């Protein structure tokens, strides 16, 4: 299947919301417990958040299938924080994460950012490492959920652009 990498359009917001939840629930379950996956997915703010982030100037790059349906995306903030990188489970292992990270880096360089940084999940970590990000440390933290807290982890990673 051929994919295109393109800028976010408002019409992508529902698809990005849906694919994020699908990725967390399906792919996330390969490295996180059911309780962790539920707490993580319950934090997802929905489609409106993508519209708000785009309006705030955050750079969202979309990978779309041959029908121009969004199947993966990255979200880069103006300070170099790559906040999101998600791919629909039906489209994983096809190089989309690598393409989105490269497009995000290209945008960062064009906008004179000196480094990129992220908090990568267990599953996203290899894609970030392939793109040259370096693990700074493992982040263990709690997600408030259902009146309690669920312990989870990810990795603080950085990539200098000098």
C-alpha positions as CSV (number, residue, x, y, z in Angstrom):
1,X,0.0,0.0,0.0
2,X,1.2,3.5,-0.9
3,X,1.1,6.2,1.7
4,X,1.5,10.0,1.5
5,X,2.9,12.2,4.2
6,X,1.1,15.5,4.4
7,X,0.1,18.3,6.8
8,X,-2.9,17.9,9.1
9,X,-6.3,19.1,7.9
10,X,-9.2,19.7,10.3
11,X,-11.1,16.8,8.8
12,X,-8.4,14.5,10.1
13,X,-9.2,15.2,13.8
14,X,-11.8,12.3,14.3
15,X,-9.5,9.8,12.5
16,X,-6.5,10.8,14.6
17,X,-8.5,10.5,17.8
18,X,-9.8,7.0,16.8
19,X,-6.4,5.7,15.6
20,X,-4.8,7.0,18.8
21,X,-7.2,5.0,20.9
22,X,-6.9,1.9,18.7
23,X,-3.1,2.1,18.9
24,X,-3.1,2.5,22.7
25,X,-5.6,-0.4,23.2
26,X,-4.1,-2.8,20.6
27,X,-0.4,-2.1,20.3
28,X,-0.1,-0.8,23.9
29,X,-1.2,-4.1,25.3
30,X,1.9,-5.7,24.0
31,X,4.1,-3.9,26.6
32,X,1.7,-2.6,29.2
33,X,-0.8,-4.3,31.5
34,X,-4.6,-4.0,30.9
35,X,-4.9,-1.6,33.8
36,X,-2.1,0.6,32.4
37,X,-3.7,0.5,28.9
38,X,-7.1,1.5,30.3
39,X,-5.7,4.4,32.4
40,X,-3.6,5.6,29.4
41,X,-6.5,5.4,26.9
42,X,-8.9,7.1,29.3
43,X,-6.6,10.2,29.4
44,X,-7.0,10.6,25.6
45,X,-8.8,13.9,25.1
46,X,-10.6,13.2,21.8
47,X,-10.8,14.9,18.4
48,X,-11.3,18.5,19.6
49,X,-7.8,18.4,21.1
50,X,-6.2,18.0,17.7
51,X,-8.1,21.0,16.4
52,X,-7.0,23.0,19.4
53,X,-3.4,21.9,19.1
54,X,-3.3,22.8,15.4
55,X,-4.8,26.2,16.2
56,X,-2.1,26.7,18.8
57,X,0.5,26.3,16.2
58,X,1.6,22.8,16.9
59,X,2.8,21.0,13.7
60,X,0.8,17.8,13.0
61,X,2.0,15.6,10.2
62,X,-0.3,12.9,8.8
63,X,0.4,9.7,7.0
64,X,-2.6,8.9,4.8
65,X,-3.5,5.8,2.8
66,X,-4.3,5.8,-0.9
67,X,-7.9,7.1,-0.1
68,X,-6.3,10.0,1.8
69,X,-7.5,8.6,5.2
70,X,-5.2,9.4,8.1
71,X,-3.6,6.2,9.4
72,X,-0.7,7.7,11.5
73,X,0.6,11.0,12.7
74,X,3.2,13.0,14.7
75,X,2.6,16.1,16.7
76,X,5.5,18.5,17.2
77,X,5.4,21.5,19.5
78,X,7.3,24.7,18.7
79,X,9.9,24.1,21.4
80,X,11.0,20.8,19.8
81,X,8.8,18.5,22.0
82,X,7.5,15.6,19.9
83,X,4.4,15.0,21.9
84,X,2.7,12.3,19.9
85,X,3.6,9.6,17.4
86,X,0.8,7.1,16.8
87,X,0.0,4.6,14.0
88,X,-3.2,2.7,13.5
89,X,-2.6,-1.0,14.4
90,X,-3.6,-2.1,10.8
91,X,-0.7,0.1,9.4
92,X,2.2,-0.7,11.8
93,X,5.5,-2.1,10.6
94,X,5.4,-0.3,7.3
95,X,7.9,2.5,8.0
96,X,5.4,5.2,8.8
97,X,6.9,6.1,12.2
98,X,10.3,6.5,10.5
99,X,8.8,8.7,7.8
100,X,6.9,10.8,10.3
101,X,9.9,11.3,12.5
102,X,12.0,12.3,9.5
103,X,9.3,14.8,8.4
104,X,9.1,16.2,12.0
105,X,12.9,16.6,12.1
106,X,12.8,18.3,8.7
107,X,10.2,20.8,10.0
108,X,12.3,21.3,13.2
109,X,15.4,22.1,11.3
110,X,13.5,24.5,8.9
111,X,12.3,26.3,12.0
112,X,15.8,26.6,13.7
113,X,15.0,24.2,16.5
114,X,18.2,23.0,18.2
115,X,16.9,19.7,19.5
116,X,14.0,17.4,19.6
117,X,12.8,15.6,22.7
118,X,10.0,13.2,23.6
119,X,8.6,10.8,26.1
120,X,8.5,7.5,24.2
121,X,6.4,4.5,25.2
122,X,8.0,1.1,25.4
123,X,6.8,0.3,21.9
124,X,7.7,3.7,20.3
125,X,11.2,3.7,21.8
126,X,12.8,1.6,18.9
127,X,11.4,4.0,16.2
128,X,12.9,7.0,18.1
129,X,16.2,5.2,18.5
130,X,16.3,4.4,14.8
131,X,15.8,8.1,14.2
132,X,18.8,9.0,16.4
133,X,17.1,9.9,19.7
134,X,19.0,8.9,22.8
135,X,17.4,7.7,26.0
136,X,18.1,10.1,28.8
137,X,16.3,8.0,31.5
138,X,13.3,5.8,32.2
139,X,10.3,7.8,33.6
140,X,8.2,6.0,36.2
141,X,5.1,7.9,37.1
142,X,1.4,7.4,38.0
143,X,-1.6,8.2,35.9
144,X,-4.6,9.2,38.1
145,X,-7.4,6.8,37.3
146,X,-10.7,5.7,38.8
147,X,-10.0,7.4,42.1
148,X,-6.6,5.9,42.4
149,X,-3.3,5.9,40.5
150,X,-1.8,3.5,37.9
151,X,1.9,3.1,37.7
152,X,3.3,3.3,34.2
153,X,6.6,4.2,32.5
154,X,8.1,5.7,29.3
155,X,11.4,7.0,28.3
156,X,12.7,10.6,28.1
157,X,14.6,10.8,24.9
158,X,16.5,13.6,23.0
159,X,18.0,14.3,19.7
160,X,20.3,17.2,19.1
161,X,20.0,18.9,15.7
162,X,23.3,20.7,15.6
